[in-house]
Amino acid sequence: NCTNGILIFLSSKTDSDEVVTYLKEKNIYIRGSFEPPFDGAIRVSIGPKSLMELFVNELKHWLNCSQTDKL
């Protein structure tokens, strides 16, 4: 089988839900809400380089903010 997306595994279902919500607020739509054992994962469809850079930058921002909040 072939796909145009990747799964990214996060620490928990909570993190998965939070990043989906955060990115949706930025008009970046990804998939979360998988059944265990994939409930901590998000799925990202691969697109043009400019959109992937936007996604990566926002994901990095979320990761930095979420780590700061947990300290």
N, C-alpha and C positions, 0 to 999 in steps of 0.2 A: 504494500500500500504506500501511496505517496501523500504528502501533506504540504501545505504552505504555512505551517505554523510550528510553534515550539511550546513546550510546557516548561514553566519556571516554577520550581518548588520553593515555597516560602516556609517560615518556621511553624505556621499554624493556620487553621481555618480563619481565625480572627484576622491575621495579617492579610490573608487572601481577600477576605471581604472588605477590609479597609482600603487596600490598594485598588480594588475594582471601583469602589466608591470615589476615592480620590481622583483616579484617572478619568472617570465619567464626568466629574465636575470640570475637567480640563478638555472635555469633548474627545477623549481617547477611550475607545470602547474595546475592552478585552473580556474574556470569559473566565469566570470563576465558578463557584458553587458546584464542585464535583463531589461525588460520593467517595467515602474512604476506600482506599488509602490515598486518594488524590485530592482530598478536601483542602489541603494546604497549597494546592497548585493553582496557577493561572495559565490560560492559553492565550498566546499572542499570535495573530496572523501576520505573516511577513508581507511587507509592502515596500513602496519606494523608499530609497535611502533617506530622503528628507523626513518622511513620517516616522521611520524607525529611529532616527536621531532624536526627534521630538519625544517619542516614547521613552527611549533610554534616558534622556535628560530628566524627564518627569519622574521616572522610576527611581533614579538616583536621588532626586530631591525628596521623594517620599521616604526612601530608605534612610537618608540622613536625618530627616525630621522624626521618623518613627524611632530611630535609635536614640536620639536626644531625649524624646519623651519618656523612654524606658529607663533612663539613667536616674 
